[in-house]
Structures are given as structure tokens and as C-alpha cells.
Amino acid sequence: MAPAVIATKNLLKTYVVGEHQVKALRGVTIDVPPGEFVAVTGPSGSGKSTFMHIVGCLDRPTSGRYWLDGQDVSQMSKNQLAEVRNRKIGFVFQGFNLLTRTSAIDNVELPLLYAGSSQKTSVRRGRAKEMLGAVGLAERLDHFPNQLSGGQQQRVAIARALVNTPSILLADEPTGNLDTKTSIEIMGLFQHLNIERGITVVLITHEPDIAEYASRVVSFRDGVIVSDRAVTGRRDAAEELRKLPPDREEATEPCQS
């Protein structure tokens, strides 16, 4: 069996707020195998956002260990974390975080530039074009964010997250700004990337119905994992979309690469 792409042991995270200590994580141990689709849920203050920041190499635990692709990153410096983050993790956020005066293809190409890629411009461009095609936006390469729907902007953000071939796709409330139908489209894309391409997806969500698109749901409360279950009767976004009327201009099927 392949080693876990995410493995944590007794993660603790304590924040000092004035004279008080806030224990955000209280000994979190979890393994995520390669190619799994995990939804992390819990109410506000449950520790799921802190867990996401540590898994995303945006923060370090107060104590405990975290291995990413077999590499212990729990005590790395900020510069070391940034390097690992750029190489191994793709981020998708609720607010898309696209540069408004930059075309779709240029937005997708940015991580390659930030990573100091030595690839020729034509190679970087080709990679960005390939990723936009993979998320169904081959005809929108030169469109700016204000020329795209919310769902299309999120697809650009997903393409950008994939362009460096990360080990993990980390999605933080990716459907929070989207209507119901567009949310299903985006979850269908995540399912396609997970099932057809084998990409490990970790989804942070407070919506129980969105969590049911994953294959596993991990629930946090008060800084600890209170539930870790496989999803039975997993929601199939492609099947749900087939039952909806095609009343949007945007493609409703998860695209095929």
C-alpha cells in the first residue's frame, strides 16, 4: 500500500490571545491515502480551518508531527514551507482570488512563474492551456474574470491550482459563493479530477450536503476529530446534473480531459 499523502500524529495548535491560550487543535491524528476525496466539516471554532492551514503548509503545529508525501514538514521554516507549498499543494478558495485585469490563461500560468520555473514561455503557456482545457474552459483562454460567470471563475481557480501538478488539491469552501446548480457543477469537476485523474482532494466545508460528494467525511469539534466515516450512497454530481434542465450557458457536465 502506498504511504499516506497526508499523515498527522497528535497535532496540537495553541494560540496566545492576550493573557489567554486558545487550544485550536487538541491531538489530531489522521492518515489520508493517495487518491482519496476527503471532506472536512465542523462548526465555526471546531479546528477545521486550523487543520487546513497546517495541512496546507500555511502554519506549523505547536507540537505533533505532519508528513506530506512522506516528508516531515511539521517543523520546517517559513521559507521551507513556502517551497513545499508551491510544489505539492494546489489551493482553491471560496473567493476565487483571480487577478481581475489578467486573462484566464495568465492567471493559470502564475504559479509556474512564482515557483521560479525554468520552462520556456511556450511550455508554461501550453501547460496553462492544457489545464484550462481539463476544466472545460478551452474556449475562454483570453477572457478576463469579469467576462466569466462565478462557476467559470472557480474553474479557472481550479486550473491554476492544478498547473504545478500538486500532490493535494485543497479546497476551502469552494462552493460558498455559488448557486446550487453551479455548486453541483464544481463538485462534479472535483469528482472527475479525483476519480479519473487520481488527484487527492481535501475539501473544507460547513455544508453537510456538499460533504456527501466526497468518499470520506471527517468531522471536527472543539479541536478534535469526533467522526471519521466512509460515505455510503455518495452523491453523484454527473447524475444530478443530467436530471437538471440545461438552462445555463455554462457547460453542465464535468469536462473530460
N, C-alpha and C positions, 0 to 999 in steps of 0.2 A: 504494500500500500504506500502511495506517495505521502511524504510528510505534509503536515498541515501548512497551508499558506499563511494562516494566522494561528498563533498559539500563545496564549497568555497563562500565567500562573500567579495566583494571589496578587493581582493588581490592586494597589491602593493608591488613591489620589486624595490628598488633603490640601484645601485652600485655606490660607490665613486671611480672614476678613476682620480688620481691626484687631481686637483682642480675642477674637473667636476663631476656632478652627472648624471648617466645614468639610466633612468627610464625604466626598462625591462618589468614590468607589471604595468598597469595603471587602476586597479579596475576591476579585473576579478571575475565574479560571475557565477558559474555553478553547476549543480547537475548531478550526474551520478548514475542511479538506479542500483541495483544488477543485474548481468547477462547481462549487455549491452556491446556491442562491439563498442568502440568509436575510431575514427581516428582523431588525432590532427595534423593539417597541417599549413603551413605558410612558407614564405621565411626566409632566414637567417636574424637574428635580429628581428624576429617578436615577440619573447617572448615564443615560444613553448617549447624551451629547459629549460628556467627558470621555466615555469609552470610544466614541467616534474620533475625537481629537487625538487620542493616544494611538488608535489603530491607523489613523491617517498620518502619523508621524508629525502632527502639529503640536504635540505636547509630550511630556515624559511623565511616567508614573512616579509617585513619591517613593514607592517600593514595589517589589514584584518584578516579573520578567515578561518581555514581549518579544517573540520571534516572528519575523516577517520573512517568508520564504526560507526558513531555517537560519536566518541571521538575527542575532540578538541585537535589537535596536533600543532596548529599554533605557540604556544609559548613554546613548550617543549625544554628542554635542549638537547645538542647533544647526551648524553647518553640515554635519554628517547626516542629520535627519532630513535636511533640505535636499541633499543629494539622493538619498534613498527615496524620498517622497517623489521627486521628479522622475525617477527611473521606474518605480514599481507601483505607483498608485495613481489612478485616474479619478478625478473628483467631478461630481455633478451636484449642483446646488439648486435650491428652490428658486433663487432669483436669476438663474441663467449665467449672470456675470460675464456677458459678452461686451466687447468694446463696441460702442454704438456707432462710431464712424469708421468701422472696419468691416470689410466683406466677410461672408461666411467662411470662405476658404482661408482668408488671412487669420481669422480668429482661430481656426483649427490648427493652423501652422504654428501658432505662437509657442506652444510647449516645446516644439523642436528647437526653436531659437533660444528659449530660456534654458534649455538643457545643454546649450553650447554644442549643438550637433554640428559635426564637420561635414555633413552631407551637402552635396551641391544643391543649389536653389531648386533646380528642376526635380531632384529626387524628393526634397521636402514637399514641394508643390504636389508631386504625384502622390505622395503618402496622404496629404491632406485631402486631395480629391478622392482617393480611394475610400477614406473614412466617411466622407460626406455621402458617397455612393452607398456605403454599407448601412447608413441610417435613412436612406431614401431621399436624399437631397441632391442628387447628381445634377438636377436642373436648377439649382439655387446657389451655385457656387459664388456668384458675384453679387448676390443680394445682401443688403445691409439689414441689421436686426429689425429696424422699423418697417422693413418691407416683408417681414415674416410674421406668421402667427405665433402665439405662445408655444404651441406644440412644436412648430418648426424651429423656434429658437432653442428649445430644450434639446431637440435632435442635434443641432449644431454643437451645443454644450457636450452632448454625449460623444459626438465625433471627436471633439477636442480632447476629451478625457481618454479616448482610445488611441490617439495618434502615436503615443510613445510605447505602445504595446505593454500596458501595465499588468502586474500580477493580479491586482484587485481593482474593481470598479466600485468606488464608494459613493453612494448616492444619498444626499441629505435632504429629506423631504422633497423629492424631485417633482411631485405632482401637486405641491401645496398651492401653486398659483394657476393651476389648470382646471378647466371644467371637467365634468365627469367623463365625457367621451374621449377627450384628448388625454386624460389620465390613463384610460384603458389603452390607448394607442401607445403611450410611453411605456407602460408596464409590459405591453406586448413586445416592444422592442427590447426591453431588458430580458424578457423570457427568451426571445430569439437569440440574443447575444450569449446568454447563459447556456442554452440547450444546444444550439447549432455551432457556436464558436468555442464553447467550454470556458467562458470567462467567469471568474469568481465575482459574484455581486454581493455586496453588503449594503442593504437598504435601511436607512433610518427613517422611521415613520411613526406618527401618533395615530394613524388611521387603521383600525383593525381590518377593514375590507381591503385596503391596499396591501397589507402584510400577507394576505391569503394568496397573492400571486407568487410568493416565494415558496421554496421547498422546505424551509425550516424557519420557525419563529422563536426568537429569544427575547424574553420579557424581563425588563429591569424594574426594580422598585427599591428606593432607599439605598441605592448604591450596590445592590446585589442582584444576581440573576435569580428570579423566582420561578421561571418556567423556561424550558428548552424543549421544544417539541417538533417533530416532523409534521408537515401539513398533509392531512388527508383530504381528498376532494379539492385539490389545488385548483384555483381559478385559472381558466384558460382564456387569455386575452384575445387570441385569434378567433376562438369560437364565439366569444361575446361580441366581438366586432362584426362578425358575419351576420349576427342577428339584428344589428342596428341598421337603420336606413342610411344610405350614402348621401347625407345632406351637407357634407363639408367638402370644401375644395381640396383640403389636405388628404393625402392617401390614408386610408383607414387600416390597411393591412401592415403588419410588421414587414419591413423590407427584407428581401433576400439578397445576400452578398454574392 
